[in-house]
Amino acid sequence: MAAEPDAIAAQLATAERAVRDRYVTGAELAWIGHLQQRIYRTIAARPEWRAAFLAAVPGDIRATARANLDATADLRATVVPGPDLPTAWRIVEPAPLDDLTRYYREAETEFGVPWSYLAAIHLVETRMGRIRGTSVAGAQGPMQFMPGTWAAYGEGDVNSDRDAIRAAARYLRANGAPTNLSNALFRYNNSQRYVRAVTAYAEVMRAEPDAYRGYYGWQVYYLTTKGDILLPVGYGR
């Protein structure tokens, strides 16, 4: 990756356009999505670069870049970095992209919650199901349900992407979605930064559904006192 804000902006433009190119698939798409993620994390960690970076991003993708950067910075601000890596996580391959897309769309049809919001929650909570393991708070599964909430809104297996996505849609609907998505998201996670971040990612996908192809390639990074540490597939086994 480049080392200066204007050069990084040029790389981002290439990545954002490639994500929307249906001829870019497989390993190339995965690499592009990961590059896109690394760029946003790099700029979020260097706020002094933000203005120069955004000024150098081409105008046609600047709004998307700003939304993704703001969301990344909001989520980063919710983390208190420590010295150690998680011991209760395993990192696995996500379910196929087309399968997850189908689960989001089916849940939207059934419960009326926009698919892009379900995808954004899935992205933020476990990087599309890559993280396996119970959180410090006790949340479980790819959409991170507390046991009591799952008992009230879940059906099937809390570790199933499809079942968890349907439960998330059911829970959001019970808390005001789709009319009041902000309230529903706040009930899902009592953090305005979380609400803003999920909304930002979701609205990018709502405007440009192919943006999901890039997010699908985002990997698991863990913020420590030494900086971002990539947790690759196979970590924790």
Contacts in CASP RR format, 6 or more apart in sequence:
PFRMAT RR
TARGET T0000
AUTHOR 0000-0000-0000
METHOD contacts of the structure
MODEL  1
MAAEPDAIAAQLATAERAVRDRYVTGAELAWIGHLQQRIYRTIAARPEWR
AAFLAAVPGDIRATARANLDATADLRATVVPGPDLPTAWRIVEPAPLDDL
TRYYREAETEFGVPWSYLAAIHLVETRMGRIRGTSVAGAQGPMQFMPGTW
AAYGEGDVNSDRDAIRAAARYLRANGAPTNLSNALFRYNNSQRYVRAVTA
YAEVMRAEPDAYRGYYGWQVYYLTTKGDILLPVGYGR
1 8 0 8 1.000
1 11 0 8 1.000
1 35 0 8 1.000
1 38 0 8 1.000
1 39 0 8 1.000
1 42 0 8 1.000
2 8 0 8 1.000
2 10 0 8 1.000
2 11 0 8 1.000
5 43 0 8 1.000
5 49 0 8 1.000
5 52 0 8 1.000
5 53 0 8 1.000
5 56 0 8 1.000
6 52 0 8 1.000
6 53 0 8 1.000
6 56 0 8 1.000
8 39 0 8 1.000
8 42 0 8 1.000
8 43 0 8 1.000
8 49 0 8 1.000
8 53 0 8 1.000
9 53 0 8 1.000
9 54 0 8 1.000
9 56 0 8 1.000
9 57 0 8 1.000
9 65 0 8 1.000
10 56 0 8 1.000
11 35 0 8 1.000
11 39 0 8 1.000
12 36 0 8 1.000
12 39 0 8 1.000
12 57 0 8 1.000
12 61 0 8 1.000
12 65 0 8 1.000
13 57 0 8 1.000
13 58 0 8 1.000
13 61 0 8 1.000
15 32 0 8 1.000
15 33 0 8 1.000
15 35 0 8 1.000
15 36 0 8 1.000
15 39 0 8 1.000
16 36 0 8 1.000
16 61 0 8 1.000
16 64 0 8 1.000
16 65 0 8 1.000
17 61 0 8 1.000
18 24 0 8 1.000
18 28 0 8 1.000
18 29 0 8 1.000
18 32 0 8 1.000
19 29 0 8 1.000
19 32 0 8 1.000
19 33 0 8 1.000
19 36 0 8 1.000
19 210 0 8 1.000
19 211 0 8 1.000
19 213 0 8 1.000
19 214 0 8 1.000
20 208 0 8 1.000
20 210 0 8 1.000
20 211 0 8 1.000
20 213 0 8 1.000
22 210 0 8 1.000
24 32 0 8 1.000
29 213 0 8 1.000
29 214 0 8 1.000
29 217 0 8 1.000
30 217 0 8 1.000
32 214 0 8 1.000
33 213 0 8 1.000
33 214 0 8 1.000
33 215 0 8 1.000
33 216 0 8 1.000
33 217 0 8 1.000
33 218 0 8 1.000
34 217 0 8 1.000
34 218 0 8 1.000
34 219 0 8 1.000
36 68 0 8 1.000
36 214 0 8 1.000
36 218 0 8 1.000
37 217 0 8 1.000
37 218 0 8 1.000
37 219 0 8 1.000
37 221 0 8 1.000
40 68 0 8 1.000
40 69 0 8 1.000
40 72 0 8 1.000
41 72 0 8 1.000
41 76 0 8 1.000
41 221 0 8 1.000
41 228 0 8 1.000
43 49 0 8 1.000
43 50 0 8 1.000
43 53 0 8 1.000
43 69 0 8 1.000
43 72 0 8 1.000
44 69 0 8 1.000
44 72 0 8 1.000
44 73 0 8 1.000
44 76 0 8 1.000
45 76 0 8 1.000
45 227 0 8 1.000
45 228 0 8 1.000
47 73 0 8 1.000
50 69 0 8 1.000
53 65 0 8 1.000
53 69 0 8 1.000
54 62 0 8 1.000
54 65 0 8 1.000
54 66 0 8 1.000
54 69 0 8 1.000
57 65 0 8 1.000
64 204 0 8 1.000
64 208 0 8 1.000
64 211 0 8 1.000
67 200 0 8 1.000
67 201 0 8 1.000
67 203 0 8 1.000
67 204 0 8 1.000
68 200 0 8 1.000
68 201 0 8 1.000
68 204 0 8 1.000
70 196 0 8 1.000
70 197 0 8 1.000
70 200 0 8 1.000
71 196 0 8 1.000
71 197 0 8 1.000
71 198 0 8 1.000
71 200 0 8 1.000
71 201 0 8 1.000
72 197 0 8 1.000
74 193 0 8 1.000
74 194 0 8 1.000
74 196 0 8 1.000
74 197 0 8 1.000
74 200 0 8 1.000
75 124 0 8 1.000
75 193 0 8 1.000
75 194 0 8 1.000
75 197 0 8 1.000
76 223 0 8 1.000
77 193 0 8 1.000
78 191 0 8 1.000
78 193 0 8 1.000
78 194 0 8 1.000
79 223 0 8 1.000
81 223 0 8 1.000
81 224 0 8 1.000
81 225 0 8 1.000
81 227 0 8 1.000
82 224 0 8 1.000
82 225 0 8 1.000
83 224 0 8 1.000
83 225 0 8 1.000
83 226 0 8 1.000
84 224 0 8 1.000
85 222 0 8 1.000
85 224 0 8 1.000
85 229 0 8 1.000
85 231 0 8 1.000
86 222 0 8 1.000
86 231 0 8 1.000
88 133 0 8 1.000
88 134 0 8 1.000
89 131 0 8 1.000
89 132 0 8 1.000
89 133 0 8 1.000
89 220 0 8 1.000
89 231 0 8 1.000
89 235 0 8 1.000
89 236 0 8 1.000
90 131 0 8 1.000
90 132 0 8 1.000
90 133 0 8 1.000
90 234 0 8 1.000
90 235 0 8 1.000
90 236 0 8 1.000
90 237 0 8 1.000
91 130 0 8 1.000
91 131 0 8 1.000
91 132 0 8 1.000
91 220 0 8 1.000
91 231 0 8 1.000
91 232 0 8 1.000
91 233 0 8 1.000
91 234 0 8 1.000
91 235 0 8 1.000
91 236 0 8 1.000
92 129 0 8 1.000
92 130 0 8 1.000
92 132 0 8 1.000
92 233 0 8 1.000
92 234 0 8 1.000
93 130 0 8 1.000
93 233 0 8 1.000
94 100 0 8 1.000
94 127 0 8 1.000
94 128 0 8 1.000
94 129 0 8 1.000
94 130 0 8 1.000
94 216 0 8 1.000
95 128 0 8 1.000
95 129 0 8 1.000
95 161 0 8 1.000
97 212 0 8 1.000
97 213 0 8 1.000
97 216 0 8 1.000
99 161 0 8 1.000
100 119 0 8 1.000
100 122 0 8 1.000
100 128 0 8 1.000
100 161 0 8 1.000
100 165 0 8 1.000
100 216 0 8 1.000
101 115 0 8 1.000
101 119 0 8 1.000
101 212 0 8 1.000
103 161 0 8 1.000
103 162 0 8 1.000
103 165 0 8 1.000
103 166 0 8 1.000
104 115 0 8 1.000
104 116 0 8 1.000
104 118 0 8 1.000
104 119 0 8 1.000
104 122 0 8 1.000
104 165 0 8 1.000
105 115 0 8 1.000
106 162 0 8 1.000
106 166 0 8 1.000
107 113 0 8 1.000
107 115 0 8 1.000
107 118 0 8 1.000
107 165 0 8 1.000
107 166 0 8 1.000
107 168 0 8 1.000
107 169 0 8 1.000
108 114 0 8 1.000
108 115 0 8 1.000
108 118 0 8 1.000
108 169 0 8 1.000
110 166 0 8 1.000
110 169 0 8 1.000
111 166 0 8 1.000
111 169 0 8 1.000
111 170 0 8 1.000
111 172 0 8 1.000
111 173 0 8 1.000
111 177 0 8 1.000
112 169 0 8 1.000
112 173 0 8 1.000
112 177 0 8 1.000
112 178 0 8 1.000
113 168 0 8 1.000
113 169 0 8 1.000
113 172 0 8 1.000
113 173 0 8 1.000
113 177 0 8 1.000
113 178 0 8 1.000
113 184 0 8 1.000
114 178 0 8 1.000
114 181 0 8 1.000
114 202 0 8 1.000
114 206 0 8 1.000
115 205 0 8 1.000
116 201 0 8 1.000
116 202 0 8 1.000
116 203 0 8 1.000
116 204 0 8 1.000
116 205 0 8 1.000
116 206 0 8 1.000
116 209 0 8 1.000
116 212 0 8 1.000
117 172 0 8 1.000
117 177 0 8 1.000
117 181 0 8 1.000
117 185 0 8 1.000
117 198 0 8 1.000
117 199 0 8 1.000
117 202 0 8 1.000
118 165 0 8 1.000
118 168 0 8 1.000
118 169 0 8 1.000
118 172 0 8 1.000
119 201 0 8 1.000
119 202 0 8 1.000
119 205 0 8 1.000
119 212 0 8 1.000
119 215 0 8 1.000
120 198 0 8 1.000
120 199 0 8 1.000
120 201 0 8 1.000
120 202 0 8 1.000
120 205 0 8 1.000
121 143 0 8 1.000
121 168 0 8 1.000
121 185 0 8 1.000
121 188 0 8 1.000
121 198 0 8 1.000
122 128 0 8 1.000
122 129 0 8 1.000
122 142 0 8 1.000
122 143 0 8 1.000
122 161 0 8 1.000
122 165 0 8 1.000
122 168 0 8 1.000
123 201 0 8 1.000
123 215 0 8 1.000
123 218 0 8 1.000
124 194 0 8 1.000
124 197 0 8 1.000
124 198 0 8 1.000
124 201 0 8 1.000
125 131 0 8 1.000
125 142 0 8 1.000
125 143 0 8 1.000
125 144 0 8 1.000
126 132 0 8 1.000
126 141 0 8 1.000
126 142 0 8 1.000
126 143 0 8 1.000
126 144 0 8 1.000
127 218 0 8 1.000
127 219 0 8 1.000
127 220 0 8 1.000
128 142 0 8 1.000
128 215 0 8 1.000
128 216 0 8 1.000
128 217 0 8 1.000
128 218 0 8 1.000
129 141 0 8 1.000
129 142 0 8 1.000
129 161 0 8 1.000
130 219 0 8 1.000
130 220 0 8 1.000
130 233 0 8 1.000
131 142 0 8 1.000
131 220 0 8 1.000
132 141 0 8 1.000
132 159 0 8 1.000
133 140 0 8 1.000
133 141 0 8 1.000
134 140 0 8 1.000
135 144 0 8 1.000
137 146 0 8 1.000
138 146 0 8 1.000
138 147 0 8 1.000
139 145 0 8 1.000
139 146 0 8 1.000
140 146 0 8 1.000
140 147 0 8 1.000
140 150 0 8 1.000
140 158 0 8 1.000
140 159 0 8 1.000
141 158 0 8 1.000
141 159 0 8 1.000
141 164 0 8 1.000
142 159 0 8 1.000
142 160 0 8 1.000
142 161 0 8 1.000
142 164 0 8 1.000
142 165 0 8 1.000
143 164 0 8 1.000
143 165 0 8 1.000
143 167 0 8 1.000
143 168 0 8 1.000
145 153 0 8 1.000
145 154 0 8 1.000
145 158 0 8 1.000
145 164 0 8 1.000
145 167 0 8 1.000
145 168 0 8 1.000
149 171 0 8 1.000
150 158 0 8 1.000
150 167 0 8 1.000
153 167 0 8 1.000
153 170 0 8 1.000
153 171 0 8 1.000
153 174 0 8 1.000
154 163 0 8 1.000
154 164 0 8 1.000
154 166 0 8 1.000
154 167 0 8 1.000
154 170 0 8 1.000
155 163 0 8 1.000
155 166 0 8 1.000
155 167 0 8 1.000
156 163 0 8 1.000
157 163 0 8 1.000
158 164 0 8 1.000
158 167 0 8 1.000
168 188 0 8 1.000
169 177 0 8 1.000
171 184 0 8 1.000
171 187 0 8 1.000
171 188 0 8 1.000
172 181 0 8 1.000
172 184 0 8 1.000
172 185 0 8 1.000
172 188 0 8 1.000
173 184 0 8 1.000
175 183 0 8 1.000
175 184 0 8 1.000
175 187 0 8 1.000
175 188 0 8 1.000
176 183 0 8 1.000
176 184 0 8 1.000
177 184 0 8 1.000
181 199 0 8 1.000
182 195 0 8 1.000
182 199 0 8 1.000
185 194 0 8 1.000
185 195 0 8 1.000
185 198 0 8 1.000
185 199 0 8 1.000
186 192 0 8 1.000
186 194 0 8 1.000
186 195 0 8 1.000
188 194 0 8 1.000
189 195 0 8 1.000
201 215 0 8 1.000
204 211 0 8 1.000
205 211 0 8 1.000
205 212 0 8 1.000
205 215 0 8 1.000
219 230 0 8 1.000
219 231 0 8 1.000
219 232 0 8 1.000
220 230 0 8 1.000
220 231 0 8 1.000
220 232 0 8 1.000
220 235 0 8 1.000
221 228 0 8 1.000
221 229 0 8 1.000
221 230 0 8 1.000
221 231 0 8 1.000
222 228 0 8 1.000
222 229 0 8 1.000
222 231 0 8 1.000
223 229 0 8 1.000
END
